[in-house]
Amino acid sequence: MKTTLLVFSLVASSALNAQKICDVIYLDNGSILRGNIVERNDSVVKIATCCESIFAVPAGEVLNIAQEKASRMAVVPRNGYLNQTSMGILIGSGEDKNPAPFSALMEHLYRFNKTIALGGFFGLEQLHENTMPLGALIKLFIPAGRTDLYWSMSGGYSISLEKPKDEGIIKATGGVLAGTELGVIIPVSQGAAITFAMGYRYSELNYNLTDWWRGDYERMATYRRFMVRFGIAIF
């Protein structure tokens, strides 16, 4: 058992050390490229950088190739699971009486490549009453070095969590929502980033009411709002 643990520790240590080594290409024009060499022959040397860009360098322009310990530069992974939690406000006016309701959302996404991610979201919003937005979204990314810009589109339903105290309201039934936003993801460590986004949100809230004159009737309040959001992303 001790021998097995020792062998496992040595293999794990070797793997970790291997992950910390990167290739370095020194060019005759003074430039330096760091990453992992993916192809090398008499005519060209190709290297994949930390930002997943691949550079093809003519072999005649290479002065030297070496290896060094890789710096732990924070980058946003271009595939895999992505969790994004954000808070903000919905600014504007409409048929409602709340000029800037609070909004908190958590998104669970799977990023298929550097361009597209699909997932769902839920959260808490203080519209006329407390509601839980629930739905699906798609994000389209534009890689910009270590930072990612994105455009997202979302749709779903706002579930009313309580009945407003307004006179005559019998039941709050929530309503549909849809939105779009532009944002940026800025990595701050190997597994986390900060986010900032602005966009537009349309939401509906429906109510069943009654009074002595009209009897039972329905009413819908709409929110057409400008969104501002800050948050964190974990990957």
N, C-alpha and C positions, 0 to 999 in steps of 0.2 A: 504493500500500500504506500509506504514512504517513497519507494522507488518510483511508483507511478506518479505521485504528486510532484516529485522532483523533476521528472521528465516533462510533465505538463507545465510546470513553472518555467522551465527552460524554453519550451516551445512558445509559450505565451510571451515571455520576455523577448524572444527573438522576433516574434511577429510585431510586437509593439515598437521595437527598435527599427524594424524594416519600414513601418508606417511613417517614421519620422525622418526618413531619408528622401531627398528629392534630387533630381538631376539639374545641373546648371550648365548652360551653354553660353560661352563668351564669344561674341562676334567681333570681326575686325573693325566694325564702325563704332565700337565701344559699348554696344548694347549687351544686356545680360538677360537671358530667359531662364526662368525657374519652373519646374514642373516634373512631369514624367515622360521620358522619351518613349514614343510608341512605334517609331520606325527609324531605322538608320541603315544607310547603304553608302555606296561611293558617290552618289549624286545629291542626296538630300537627307536631312535630319528633321524628323517631325517630333514636336514636343507638345503635350497637353498641359496647359497651365491650370492653376487652382480655380480659375473662373470658367473652366471647361472649354476654353478656346484652344484650337490646334493651330500651331504655326509650323509652316514648312520652310526650312532654311537651307539654301544651297550649301552643299558640303564645302565649297571653296571659300565661303564667308565665315566658316567656323574656325576660331583660333584655338579653342580648348574646350573640352567637356570634362566636368568634374561632378562630384556629389557632395552634398552638405546636409546638415540637419534642417528639416523643413520648419519654417516658422509657423506657429499655430494661428495663422491669419483667419479671422472669422469670415465665413462665406455662407450664403443661403443655398442649401441643397437644391438641386434642380430635379429631384424626383423623391418620392416617398411621402410619408405622412406629414401634415402641417397643421398645427393648431394655432388659431389666431383669436385672441380675446381683446375686445376693444370697448371703450366707453366714449360717450359723446352726447351731443344734443341735436335735436331736430328743430331748426330755426325757421320761423315763418308765421304765416297766418292762414286762416281757413275758416271752416264752419265751427271749429272747436274754440275753446277759450284758453288753451294752454300755449303761450307764445314760444316756449323753448323746453319741451319735455326731455327728461333724462332718458338715455338709451344705453344698455349694456348688452353686448352680443358675444357669443362664443361660436366660432366656426371650426368644423372638423372637415379637413380637406385631404384628398389624395392627389399629389402632383405627379402626372404621368411623364412629363418631360419638362424642358425649360420653358415651354409655351403655355401649357394648359393644366388646370386643376379643377376637379369637381368635388362637391361635398354638400353638407347641410349645416344649418345654424339654428340656434335657439337663444333666448335671452329674456330680459326684463325691460319693459318700457313703461314710463309713467305718462300715458296719454290722458284722456279724460278720466280713466281709471287705470289701475295697474293691469298690464297685459303681458302675455308671453308670445313674442314673435317666433314662429316656427316655419322653416321652409328649406329650399334648396338653392344652390348658387353655382355659378361657373366663374372662374377667374382666368384671364388671359394675361400672361406675363411678358414683359420686355426686359431681358437681362441687360444690366448696365454696370459691367464690372462686378464688384462684390454686392452691389445693390440691385434690387429688382423693382421695376415699376409695374403696376398692374391696373387692369380694368375689370371690374366685376359686375355681374348682373344677377339679381336675386328675385325670388318670388315665393309667396307662401301665405300664411294666415296668422292673424293676431288673435290669440285666445284671451278673452276677458277673464281675469282672475277674481273679480269682485263686481258687485252691483253698485253703481254710483248712487249717492244719496240724493240725487235730484228728485224732486217731487214728481210722482207719476210713473217713474221707471219701474217696470216689473221685472225685466230681465235684460242683461247685456249679453249679446251673442257674438261679439268680435267681428272680424271681417278680413277681407283679402289685403295683401300688401305686395308692393313691387318696388324695386329700387335699382340704382346703378351708382357706381362710385369709381373714382380714380385715386390710386394710392401708391405708397412707396414702402418697401421693407428694407430696413437698414440693419445689418447684422452687428451685434455687439459682443458675441462670444460664439463658441463652436456650436452651441445648441439653442441660441436665442437671438431675437432681433426686436427692434422697436418699429412700430408702424404708425403711419399718418395717412388719413384719407379724407376726401371731400366728395359729396355726391348729392343725389336727389332721392327722396323717398315719398311714395304715395301709399297712404293707409286709409282703410275704412273701418268704422266701428258702427255696429247696428244695435238698435234698442227696441224693445217692446214696451209700450207705454199705455196708460189709461187715464181718462179723466171723465168727469160727469157729463161734459158736453159732447166730446167726440167719441167717447167709448174707448175701445181698444184700437190702437194704431201703431205704426212702425216709424222709426226715424233713423236716419243715417248721418253720421258726422264724418267728414273727410279731412285728412291731413296731407297737405302738399308742402313738403318741407325740404330745406337745404340741410344736409348733414355735415357735421364736422366730427371726426373720430380720431382718438389716439389709443394705442394699445401695444401689446407684446405678441410676438409669435414664437412658438416653440417647435422645434423640428428634430 
